[in-house]
Amino acid sequence: MSAPEGRPSPADAAPAEPTGTAAPATGPATTAAARVARRARRSALLGAVFLMATSAIGPGFLTQTASFTSSLGAAFAFVIVVSVLLDIVIQLNVWRIVAVSRLRANELADRVVPGLGVVLGVAVAVGGVVFNIGNIAGAGLGAHAATGVDVRTAATVTAVLAVALFLVKKAGRIMDRVIVGLGFTMIALTVYVAVRSHPPLGEAVRNVVAPGTVDVLAIVTLVGGTVGGYITFAGAHRMLDSGQGGVENLPSVTRTSVVGVVVTGVMRSVLFLAVLGVVAGGVSLGTTNPAGDAFRAVAGDVGETLFGVVLWAAALSSVVGASYTSATFLTRRRGGGAGDRRQAVTTVVFIAVSLVLYLVMGSAPATLLVFAGAFNGLILPVGLAIMLYVAVFRSRDLLHGYRYPRWLLVLGVLGLVVTVYLAVRSFGQVFAIL
């Protein structure tokens, strides 16, 4: 008889506890150890949530949101809702498959077709480099807005800080704490600006269900910027590296994957409302730094400083997320996760290469950042297709007999169809951005 849907097969179930044995000790020491284990588990999952969320909330995220809000107005609310729903479907599938298999996405791809993991890793790394160039550029812009320091100098210093983060002991734990702190800082400051801008909430709500216009490029850019490319696997790989994989952890894994998308959606919505209030008030935003213009319009010089802090925090967190996740695709696990020396060295090299490319290219940041999101939207269907193939055809061996929920599979396939359609529709438009 087959296993119930969403559960491992009987052959893979844990053996029953022998009868007649003494009950495990439940003294103070055991209770304290259990509390420590629970705290460590919660901390690891929280770190995975914010790594996924803040990897998406980078400089490109700020520029995309402000640019599209300026051009679409309240109709952008519909785009945000559609992108969040697609993001949830994609992350539910990716996190579950990675957790049950206890394998990274590139390792799964290699099990499907030898060498496919290398191809996927290269594709993700290329997307990660594109994002990181924009992230480092954004760090320079943010620090300049907040302190007046030279843009290229600030970008270099930020990259050095990110490198230092991966050279210390217990890099994974420190990374989690830094990422969570940066995430809360960005959201809190943006909420302050949104409240002061007095956005037309009623108009935004109406456009969620009856948008005045539907922009396909905006949808694929947001989806690509939120879960495209390396971002698709950022939280899932961090969850796996922190030891939270396995069928036994699926309830918390599922909640965590959704919460990560929701955190990103909250930040997107708050920034949208902040910019919408400014645009509705008749202020015309520039194309070079639209998000900064919105903050400045709301709070003057203080707003410019606040924007600089938000942009710098977004850039640093995204440099960390892009570099860490790309490194997980370029190295093989040896049980060390984020603290593995080979992975740490690869991460450092990745940051250094991104910095050099930024210093050499000197591209216009806003153009580069928007392109990064759209480019990742194009490679998103590839990674999702591999995940769904494993769920359909390789569940017996790669998922250890786990019977994948049909409802989630159907949603995943629908999400794949939508991402393929959006990618094809936007292909010409994406490269026209440059």
N, C-alpha and C positions, 0 to 999 in steps of 0.2 A: 504494500500500500504506500502511495506517495506521501511525502511530508505535507503538512498543512501549508497553505500559501504564506510566504513571509517568514518561514521557519526552516531551520536546518533539517536534513533528513535524519531518521532515527539512527542511522549508522554513524552520523557525525555528532549525535547528542552526547553530552558528558555522561559518563557512567554514574549509576546511582550510588549513593553513599552506602557503604557496607553497614549492615545492621549489627547491633550489639556492641558498637564502639562507643567510647565515651564522648560526651558532648564537648565541643571545643571550649576552651577557656574564655571566660567573658569578664575577666578582672579589669581593674583600672588601666593596666598597661595595654591590654588588647583594645579597650574602648578608645584610649588616646591614640593608638596607632591607626584605628579605623577612621577617627576624625581627621588625622593628618592625611591619610590616603584620600578621603573625600575632598578635602580642601585642595590637595594637589591635582585631583581629577578635575574639579571645577575650574581651577586656575588654568589648567592646560586647555580645556574646552573654551574658556573665555578668551584665551590667547588666540585660539584658532578662529573664533568668531571675528575678533578685531583684526587679525591678520588678513582675512578675506575681505572684510569691510573696508579697512583703511588702505589695502592694496588698490581697491577700486576708487576710493576717495582721494585721488591724487590731483595734481595740477590740471590734468586733462579733464577730470571730472568737473572741477570748478569752471574751467573755460567752456566746456561743452554745455553745462547747465545754464550758465549765464548767456552764452551765445544763442542757444535755442529759445530760451525764455524771451530774450530781446526780440527775436524774429517771429516767434509763434504766439507770444503772449500767454493768455490763460489756457489756450489749446494745448500747451505743453504738458498740462496736467494729465491728459489722456495718454501721452507718450510715456510719462513716468509710470503710470499704473500698468500699462501693457508690458513695459520692460521689467518691472518688478515681478509680475506674474510669470513671465518667461524665465527670469532669473531663478525663481523658486523651483520651478519644474526642473531646470537644468541641475541646480545644486542638490536637490533631493536625490536625483539619480546618481550623480557623480560621487557624493559623499557615501551613499549606501554601498555602491559597488566597491569603492576603495576600502571601506571599513570591513565589509564581509570578506573580501579577498585577502586583506592585509598586504596588498601590493600597491605600489605607486602606479600612476596611469601609464608611464613609460614601460614599467615592468609588465603590466598587463598587455600592452601592445606587443611587446616582444614575445609573450606567450601565444598570442594570436597568430602573428606572422613574424618570424625571426627577422630582426632588423627594423621592424616597423616602429619600435620604441625609439630607435635612434632618429628616425625621420621625424617622429612626433616631438622628440626632444629638441631637435634643431629648429623646427617650426616655432615651438614655444619660446626657445631662447632668442630667436630673431625678433619675435614680437616683444619679448621682455626687454631686449636692447633698445628697440624703438621707444617703448614706454619709458625706459630708464633715462634715455637722453632727454626726453621731455620732463621727467621728474627732476633731474639735476638742473635743467634750465629753470624749472619752476622754483626750485630751492633758491637759486640765485635771485630771481625776481622777488620772492617773498622776503628774504633777508634784506634786500635793498629797500623794499617798501617799508619795512619795520625799523631799520637802523640807518639806512643810507649808505651802507657799505657797498663796494664795487660788486656788480653782479657776478662776474666770473670768479672773483675771489671767494664770494659767499658760496657759490656752487661747489668750488673745490673743497672748502672747509666742511660743507655738509657731507660730501662724499667721504672725506676722511673720518668724520664722526660715524658714518655708517660702517666703514671698514673696522673701526675700533670696536664696534658692538659685536662683531663676529670673531674678534681675536681674544676676547676674555673667556674665562672659565664660565661654565653654565650659561653659554650663549643663548640657548633656547629659552630658559626661564627669564633672563634679562630682556630678551627680545619681546617676549609676551608682555612684560610689565611696561616697557617703553611704548609699545604699540597701543595698549589700552589707554595709557595716559594721553598720548597724542590724539587718539580718537575722541575721548571725552572733551578735550580742549577745543577741537575743531567744532564739534556739535554745539557746545555751550556758547562760543563766541558768535556762531552763525545764528543761533536762536535769538540772541540779543539784537542783532542787526535786523532779523526778520520782524521782530516785535516793533521795532522803531520805524520800519518802512511802511507799516499799515497797509498790507496787501488786500486786494478785493477778494476775500475768501469765498463769497457766494458765487462769483463768476468762475473761480477756479473749480469749485465743486461741480457746477453745471457742465463744465467742459470735460469732466471725467467721464460722464455718460453721453454727452452730446457735443463732441469736439467741433469747433468751427472749421478745423482743417486737420488732416492726418499726413504727417511727413514721414515717409518710409526711411529716408536717410537718417532722420533723428532717432528713430526706433533702433535701427541696426547699430548706430554709433553708440547709443546708450547701453544696449545689450553687450556690445563688444567691449565697451569701457568698464562694464560692471562685472561680467563673468566671461569675457572673451579671453582667448590666449592663455597666458599663465595664470590669470586671475581665477579661471575655472577650477584650478587645482590647488590654489594657495592654501585655503583653509583645510581641505581634505588631506593634503600631504602633511600639514602641521599637526593635524589630529592624529594621523598615523605615526608620525615621528614621536609624538608624546605618549604613545602606548595605549591609545584609546580605541584601537580597531577591534574587530570581532563582532559576531552576531550578538553577543551578550550586551554590547554597548549601543545597539541600534536605537533604542528609544532616545537616549541623550544625543546621539549623533544626528538623528533626524531633527530634534529640536534646535540643536546648535546650527545646523545648516540653514534652517529657516530664519533663525534670529540674525545670522550674519547678513542675509539679504535684506531683512527688515531694517537693520541698523543703517545699511547703505541707503535704503529707500527713505528713511527718516532724514538723513543728511541731505539727500537730493531734494526732498520736498521742502525742507526748511530753507535751503538755498534758493530754490525756485520761488518761494513766497517772498523772500527778501528782495530778489531781483524784480519780481513781478510788481511789488509795491513801488519800486523806483520807476519802472517803465510806465506803470499806470499813472504815475504822477507827472508824466510828460518829459522825463529826463531821457536824453538820447545817449546810449552807451557806445563807446568806441569799439572797434574790432580787435585792437591789439590786446587790451586787458579789460574785458567787459565786467568780470566779477569785481575787480578792483575799483572800477568806476562806480559800481553799485554801492559798495561799502563806503566809498568816499562821499557819494551823494547823500547817504543816510547820516553819517556822523563826521563829515569833514576830515580833518587831519587825524583825529582819533580813529575814524573808520579806516583810513588808509593804513594806519599802524596795525589795527586789528586784522585787516585783510592780509597784511604781510605775515603775521603770526600764523594765521590759518593756512595760508599758502605754503609757508615753510614747513609746518607740521605735516601737511598733506604730502608734500614732496619727500620729506625724510621717511615717513611711514611707507610710502610707495616704493622708494628706493630699496628699503629693507625687504618689502614683500616681493618685489619683482626679482631681486637678486637671490633671495633665499629660495623661492619657488623654481626659478630657472636652474639653480644649482642642483635641486633635487632631481631634475631631469637629466643633468649632465654627469651625475655620480651614481654609484651603486651603494645601496644601504649596507652597513655593517653593524647595525643595531644601535648606532650612536645618535641617529637623527640629526637635529640641528647642531649638536655638539661634536659630531664627527669631524675630525681634522681635515680630511680630504674635501668634505663638503664645505667646510669653513673657508679653506683656501680657494676653492672654486668660486665661492660667493665673493670673496675679496677681489679675485681677478676679474670677475664679471662687473663689479662696481668700477674698477679701475679702467677697464675697456670702455665702459659707458661714458665715464668722465672724459677720457681722451677724445672720443668721438664727438662729444658735445663741444669741447674746446676747439676742435678742428673745424667742425661744421658751422657752428654759430648760426643755426637756422632760426627763423622767426618762431618764438616759442608757441604762440597761439595756433599757428598753422600746423606745426609739428604735433602738438598735443591732440588736436582734433583728429588728425590722420591716424595717430596711434590707436585711438579707440575704434575707428572704422576698420583699420587693418586687422585688429584682433577679432572683430566681428566676422571677418571673412574666414579666419582659420578656426573659429569656434565649432562649426559643424563637424570638422574632422575629429576632434577629441571626443565630442559627444557621441558620434557614430561608433567609435571604438568601444566606449563604455556600454552602449546599448547592445552591441554585438556580443559582448561578454555575457550580458544578462540573458540574452535569448539563446545563444548557441554553446556557451561554455560554462554554464552555471554548475554543471555536475563536477567539473574538476577545478576550475578557477574560483568558483564561489563555494566550493566544498559541499555541494549538494543543496545549497540554499535555494529555495523556491521563490523566485522573484515575484513580488506582488504585481498582478496583471494591471491594476489600475495605474500604478506608477509607471509601468512599462508603456502603457497606452499614452499617458501624458508625455513621457519622454520622447516617444516617436513623433507625436504631434509637435512637440517643441523642436525636434530635429528638422521636421518639414518646414516649420516656420523660419528657423535660422538659415536653412539652405535657400529658401525663397528670398529672404531679406538680403542674404549675401549676394545672390545672383543679381537681384534688382539694383543693388547699390554698387556693384563692381565698378562700373564706369564712373559713377558719381564720386566714389571714394578717391580714386586716383586723380580726379579733376580738382580735388581740394588743394593739391600741391601746385 
